[in-house]
Amino acid sequence: MLWGREMLGIQVDQALTDTMIEKAIVECAGMIFAGDTLRMRQSLLQSHCEHCQCVAQNMARRLGEYLGQVDRMVKAVYHYEPMEETEKPPVEKREPHVGINLVVWVERKSAALSALIEALEVALKNSQVEIGCASASAKCFALDVRFVSDREVEQARGLGVLVRNASIRSMPVWQRTDQPATTPTEVSPEPLRVILPEAFDPELIPEGRLLEHALSIESIPPQERGALEHHLTELKVILIRRIISDQLAYINIAKRWFQVRDLAEIHRRKIGLGRIGGKAAGMMLAARILNERGDDALRATFSIPESFFLGSDVMYIFLAMNGLQYWTDQKYKPEEQIWDEYPRLKAEFEAGKFPPEILVELRGLLESVGNKPLIVRSSSQLEDSFGTAFAGKYDSHFCPNQGTLEENLNALTLAIARTFGSTLKPEALLYRRSRGLQDYDERMAILIQVVQGDPYGRYYLPHGAGVAFSHNLYRWNPQIRQEDGFVRLVWGLGTRAVERVGNDYPRPVALSHPTLLPNDSAATIRYYSQQYVDLIDLQENSFKSLPVKEVLRPSYPVLRFIAQIDRGGYLATPRSRVWADEVSELVITFDELLCCTPFAATLSKMLRLLEENYHSAVDMEFTVHIPNPFALPPQVQITLLQCRPQSLLKETTPGKIPAHLESEDIIFSTRFMVPRGLVANIRYVLFVPPEAYYTLETVQARKNLSSVISQINTALPEKSFICVGPGRWGSLNTDLGVYICYSDIYNTGALVEISGKGMGVAPEPSLGTHFFQDLMEAQIFPLAVNLDETDVTFQRDFFYDTPNRLTDWVRCGEATCKAVRLIAIADYRSGYHLDLAMDDAVGLAVAYLSADQQVDSMRDG
């Protein structure tokens, strides 16, 4: 006799009923929607009670089978439903039947079995919540179990007459056979046999049924799969292509790493139909590689955020529902028209509505995450692919998520609509055009992630964030090993690490020598340090950029890991209390994080593993958290946000700089972070004079230069010209440099940023920014020339006194013609062109005049 649940040899936990309901949904999907589990889930979310009743009836059978297996005294289980009383008047609409009602025929009743039923009932109620039906009540899956003994059946009393009783509808769901009963712990199931029908076509089968089929094969031990092994690979490839990405380079890697249960988890977290897109695909693959190849210490250190996926087909439903399909030919329109129409396009997308079934799931998502801040990230089909990163081309939006449920839902749907609209941004469309991707059906999926960070007073931000590269393209010191990687690190949200915004500088980290800075004096380090921090203001429910000195306080728990105090001639890590009047002297350096925690070593290990298994250099976005600042030694937690192949300049030999160049032949030279390569046969230099640029009176006047530069970019042959101008090109702030996009300069051979007194802000290594990624993909060499340095050359007569050929190619106003100069090399010296040689080994780049016949002789040779 069984006296307690322990005697049954089992333990009821939440996973038991969760699994039962999951299988019931899959089975009902096969009956109702031809195996489309997603449609089945959506119908349950939309309160289709007749479909929920199917699940309840299926659960009755599963619970009956379970009870029969765990207790040998159970002889049969019946699912019953009380009938309406005939004397009651009929009603127009009968309430749907709810609950799971069972009658269990046992040899004799026991307290142990009753206790088991109570545990099942509690777990079942919790499992019901996961279905997410907005109209569900506590009764929907309430478990009502009645026991009937042998004696009651023999004497035909009570429920013992349930089979013959006209007032009760009953159906046997489980009956014991004559074979000896066993408990679940004694069962030795036969090996699973999978038989494929002759007409099995996985391309036509719904994803839910494919997953169920693939899981059944994956559950067979590998040594017993035999001929099914190749079929399992086929199923994984089809599932990856349908759920994640259709990019062949990605599939070739992903099929070796993903298990079917990984794909099932992605499918479970996906809202709507379609793929999850490139950004989500890269994150999930990287996490799978690190979990599989990393050691125990690494697996304990890294994680990915809680993430949800909005399928790419939802965008097309959104377009159709709001009558926005007429915008889909935008990519074929002239460039000027694309720019002119985008404000109206953006407004129409923002006004769009979402289908009810998607709103139900998004509301459920918000209920599950609570008031944690969210970020809505673009995840288009081509994004983060090999050779086309689409870095920064599409929008991402923070949702602080601090309002009511409906307010948060409105903010979330607006962010999604804006991200959908960014698929047709001019920058994105022109980028696709330049990369030969204009005709690709670029559907936008959405990645929704919980923002990583901690509350700090009224603010919410991580201890650190940034972007890391497995290959360091620039060395500011010969000691630095390129293969060890590079990091741009900021305090707060990582937006400042990947965008050239504000008069600000992230901390550059060469992972081979983490504490080695490009500058060594305290004043210079302070000047090139982070001045603003991006964060979420929980009180105002908004994203903000604030001065570091307004946010950083002596009480900040990890202060010593991110900041140092400027003592006038040196920087010191705070080891004791920092006083309020010292806050203004704090400098963001991350010195203690880099020298006294495993952060750099762990990040380097992650990059190595990913590069080895991607068979390509990679870059990844991340956040860092210090769980216990007082632990010895202090540990870190790294959250992987994004991973993609790193955009690189093509492998080339160092540019060979002639040994005996005359000074009058050198147009400019620099030693600031020199890459490796050569741009030969340059015929034009597009020069923006700093004096003329900064005398333009309005922001719009400066922005108008981008149109002229874009026209020159289109008119001149590819790589026949280079661009030279003040400050940081590509910055959103026109005070900091020339406002241009990738689409304005993609044909240039090099981008040379000049700085110095009156010339623009000091140069900053743009490694890791989205703009930098664009330059790498287009094979555009970035250089910087600081005119305040004594070891640089800059021939002013070439840049200022040579005729301006701009009006030979474009029409422009007087002010614009003064602010943009197009210099033909032949006008400066007839019969000559310019060569730009860059030798990273000696740290020198030189642009020098070279006779045209040298080019002809090289071609002849």
Stockholm file with secondary structure:
# STOCKHOLM 1.0

chainA/1-861         MLWGREMLGIQVDQALTDTMIEKAIVECAGMIFAGDTLRMRQSLLQSHCEHCQCVAQNMARRLGEYLGQVDRMVKAVYHYEPMEETEKPPVEKREPHVGINLVVWVERKSAALSALIEALEVALKNSQVEIGCASASAKCFALDVRFVSDREVEQARGLGVLVRNASIRSMPVWQRTDQPATTPTEVSPEPLRVILPEAFDPELIPEGRLLEHALSIESIPPQERGALEHHLTELKVILIRRIISDQLAYINIAKRWFQVRDLAEIHRRKIGLGRIGGKAAGMMLAARILNERGDDALRATFSIPESFFLGSDVMYIFLAMNGLQYWTDQKYKPEEQIWDEYPRLKAEFEAGKFPPEILVELRGLLESVGNKPLIVRSSSQLEDSFGTAFAGKYDSHFCPNQGTLEENLNALTLAIARTFGSTLKPEALLYRRSRGLQDYDERMAILIQVVQGDPYGRYYLPHGAGVAFSHNLYRWNPQIRQEDGFVRLVWGLGTRAVERVGNDYPRPVALSHPTLLPNDSAATIRYYSQQYVDLIDLQENSFKSLPVKEVLRPSYPVLRFIAQIDRGGYLATPRSRVWADEVSELVITFDELLCCTPFAATLSKMLRLLEENYHSAVDMEFTVHIPNPFALPPQVQITLLQCRPQSLLKETTPGKIPAHLESEDIIFSTRFMVPRGLVANIRYVLFVPPEAYYTLETVQARKNLSSVISQINTALPEKSFICVGPGRWGSLNTDLGVYICYSDIYNTGALVEISGKGMGVAPEPSLGTHFFQDLMEAQIFPLAVNLDETDVTFQRDFFYDTPNRLTDWVRCGEATCKAVRLIAIADYRSGYHLDLAMDDAVGLAVAYLSADQQVDSMRDG
#=GR chainA/1-861 SS CCCSGGGGTCCCCHHHHHHHHHHHHHHHHHHHSTTCHHHHHHHHHTTCHHHHHHHHHHHHHHHHHHHHHHCTTEEEEEEEEECCCTTSCCCSSCCCCCSEEEEEEESSCCHHHHHHHHHHHHHHHHHHHHHCCTTCCTTTTCEEEEEEEHHHHHTTCGGGGTTTCTTEEEEEEEECCSSCCCCGGGCCCCCCCCCCCTTCCTTTSCHHHHHHHHHHHHTSCHHHHTTHHHHHHHHHHHHIIIIICCCHHHHHHHHHHCCHHHHHHHHHTEESSSCCCHHHHHHHHHHHHHHHHSCHHHHHHEECCCEEEECTHHHHHHHHHTTCGGGTTGGGSCHHHHHHHHHHHHHHHHTCCCCHHHHHHHHHHHHHHTTCCEEEEEEESSTTBTTBCCTTTSCEEEECCCSCHHHHHHHHHHHHHHHHHGGGCHHHHHHHHHTTCTTSCCCEEEEEEECCCEEETTEEECSEEEEEESSCCCCSSTTCCGGGCEEEEESBSTHHHHSCCSSCCCEEEETTBTTCCSCCSHHHHHHTSCCEEEEEETTTTEEEEEEHHHHCCTTCTTHHHHEEEECSSSEECCCSCCCGGGGGGEEECCHHHHHHSSHHHHHHHHHHHHHHHHTSCEEEEEEEECSCTTSSSCCCEEEEEEEEECCCCCCCCCCCCCSSCCGGGEEEEECBSCCSEEEEEECEEEECCHHHHHHCCSHHHHHTHHHHHHHHHHHSCTTSEEEEEEBCTTCSCTTTBCCCCHHHHTTCSEEEEEEBTTTBSCCCCCTTSHHHHHHHHTTCEEEEEETTSTTCEECHHHHHHSCCCGGGTCCCCHHHHHHCEEEEHHHHSTTEEEEEEEETTTTEEEEEEEEHHHHHHHHHC
#=GC SS_cons         CCCSGGGGTCCCCHHHHHHHHHHHHHHHHHHHSTTCHHHHHHHHHTTCHHHHHHHHHHHHHHHHHHHHHHCTTEEEEEEEEECCCTTSCCCSSCCCCCSEEEEEEESSCCHHHHHHHHHHHHHHHHHHHHHCCTTCCTTTTCEEEEEEEHHHHHTTCGGGGTTTCTTEEEEEEEECCSSCCCCGGGCCCCCCCCCCCTTCCTTTSCHHHHHHHHHHHHTSCHHHHTTHHHHHHHHHHHHIIIIICCCHHHHHHHHHHCCHHHHHHHHHTEESSSCCCHHHHHHHHHHHHHHHHSCHHHHHHEECCCEEEECTHHHHHHHHHTTCGGGTTGGGSCHHHHHHHHHHHHHHHHTCCCCHHHHHHHHHHHHHHTTCCEEEEEEESSTTBTTBCCTTTSCEEEECCCSCHHHHHHHHHHHHHHHHHGGGCHHHHHHHHHTTCTTSCCCEEEEEEECCCEEETTEEECSEEEEEESSCCCCSSTTCCGGGCEEEEESBSTHHHHSCCSSCCCEEEETTBTTCCSCCSHHHHHHTSCCEEEEEETTTTEEEEEEHHHHCCTTCTTHHHHEEEECSSSEECCCSCCCGGGGGGEEECCHHHHHHSSHHHHHHHHHHHHHHHHTSCEEEEEEEECSCTTSSSCCCEEEEEEEEECCCCCCCCCCCCCSSCCGGGEEEEECBSCCSEEEEEECEEEECCHHHHHHCCSHHHHHTHHHHHHHHHHHSCTTSEEEEEEBCTTCSCTTTBCCCCHHHHTTCSEEEEEEBTTTBSCCCCCTTSHHHHHHHHTTCEEEEEETTSTTCEECHHHHHHSCCCGGGTCCCCHHHHHHCEEEEHHHHSTTEEEEEEEETTTTEEEEEEEEHHHHHHHHHC
//
